[in-house]
Amino acid sequence: MDAKLILLPLPAMFLLVCLVAATMLRRRITFYKQNRLHPQKTATSAQMAAAMPDSRAPDNFRNLFEVPVMFYVACLTLYATSLVSLPHLVFAWVFVLARYAHSYIHCTSNNVMRRFYAFLTSCLSLVCMWLMLAYQLLFVA
């Protein structure tokens, strides 16, 4: 199997980060204009939280730099060791799709249970990727 295939989910995750960042920027600019608020009044996260009640997009943006870091490490490790397999690719794309669902839910309705199931799906797929990778590194490679 071509090891480069495991790198394809990475630009998809980068696109998600860009989409959430654009959503956050659009909402902030709209908020500043509607409330005639100078951006300096929200220079810190505490000031931002106090001034802007809707923190869905910023919260999600921060989420995209937490668990996904381990996804990036897994993908790059799989690529570097040439241990990529079809199950790895399936779990990687399940992770990406679940993160898109998580971000969509988080930035729109923010239904906690739906968001939780998307988060859980992404985490379980990541755990499966890591368990397979660990097994391969310990017993196969």
C-alpha positions in Angstrom: 0.0 0.0 0.0 1.2 3.5 -0.8 2.3 5.1 2.5 1.5 8.5 1.1 -2.2 7.8 1.3 -2.1 8.3 5.1 -1.1 11.9 4.5 -4.3 12.8 2.6 -6.4 13.2 5.8 -4.0 15.9 7.0 -5.0 18.6 4.4 -8.6 17.7 5.2 -8.0 18.5 8.8 -6.2 21.7 7.9 -9.2 22.7 5.8 -11.4 22.1 8.9 -9.1 24.4 11.0 -9.4 27.1 8.3 -13.2 26.8 8.1 -13.6 27.1 11.9 -11.1 30.0 12.0 -13.1 31.8 9.2 -16.3 31.2 11.1 -14.8 32.5 14.3 -13.4 35.6 12.4 -16.7 36.3 10.7 -18.6 36.1 14.0 -16.2 38.3 15.8 -16.2 41.0 13.1 -20.0 41.0 13.1 -20.0 41.2 16.9 -17.6 44.1 17.0 -19.6 46.0 14.3 -23.0 45.4 15.9 -21.8 46.3 19.3 -19.5 49.1 18.2 -16.8 47.5 20.3 -13.1 48.1 19.7 -11.1 44.9 19.4 -8.7 46.1 22.1 -11.5 45.7 24.6 -11.2 42.0 24.1 -7.4 41.6 24.1 -7.4 38.7 26.5 -9.5 35.5 26.5 -11.1 36.6 29.8 -12.1 40.0 28.2 -13.4 38.2 25.2 -15.5 35.7 27.3 -17.0 38.6 29.2 -17.8 40.7 26.2 -18.9 38.0 23.6 -21.4 35.5 25.0 -21.2 33.1 21.9 -17.9 31.2 22.3 -18.8 28.1 20.2 -16.4 28.8 17.3 -13.5 29.8 19.5 -14.1 26.8 21.8 -14.1 24.5 18.8 -11.0 26.2 17.3 -9.1 25.3 20.5 -10.5 21.8 20.4 -8.8 21.4 17.0 -5.4 21.7 18.6 -6.0 19.2 21.4 -6.9 15.5 20.4 -6.1 16.0 16.7 -2.4 16.5 17.6 -2.3 12.8 18.4 -3.9 12.1 15.1 -1.2 14.0 13.2 1.5 12.2 15.1 -0.1 8.8 14.3 -0.4 9.6 10.6 3.2 10.9 10.4 4.5 7.9 12.3 2.6 5.5 10.0 4.1 7.3 7.0 7.6 7.4 8.4 7.6 3.7 9.2 5.7 2.6 6.1 3.3 0.7 8.3 0.2 2.1 6.5 -2.6 -0.4 6.0 -6.2 -0.2 4.8 -7.6 -0.3 8.4 -5.3 2.7 9.3 -6.7 4.6 6.3 -10.3 3.8 7.3 -9.8 4.9 10.9 -8.0 8.0 9.7 -10.9 9.1 7.5 -13.5 8.1 10.2 -11.5 10.4 12.5 -11.6 13.3 10.0 -15.3 12.9 9.2 -16.2 12.7 12.9 -14.2 15.8 13.6 -16.1 17.6 10.8 -19.3 16.5 12.4 -18.1 17.6 15.8 -17.1 21.0 14.5 -20.4 21.5 12.6 -22.4 20.6 15.7 -20.3 22.6 18.0 -20.4 25.8 15.9 -24.2 25.5 15.1 -26.7 23.9 17.4 -24.1 22.8 20.0 -26.3 19.8 20.9 -24.1 18.3 23.6 -25.1 14.7 23.2 -24.7 14.8 19.4 -21.4 16.6 19.8 -20.3 14.0 22.3 -21.1 11.1 20.0 -19.1 12.7 17.2 -16.2 13.3 19.6 -16.4 9.7 20.9 -16.3 8.4 17.4 -13.2 10.4 16.6 -11.5 9.3 19.8 -12.3 5.6 19.3 -11.0 5.7 15.7 -7.8 7.4 17.0 -7.4 4.8 19.8 -7.8 2.0 17.2 -5.1 3.7 15.0 -2.7 3.9 17.9 -3.4 0.3 19.1 -2.7 -1.0 15.7 0.4 1.2 15.3 1.7 0.1 18.7 1.2 -3.5 17.9 3.0 -3.2 14.6 5.9 -1.3 16.1 6.3 -3.8 18.9 5.7 -7.1 17.2 5.8 -6.6 13.4 8.3 -4.0 12.4 
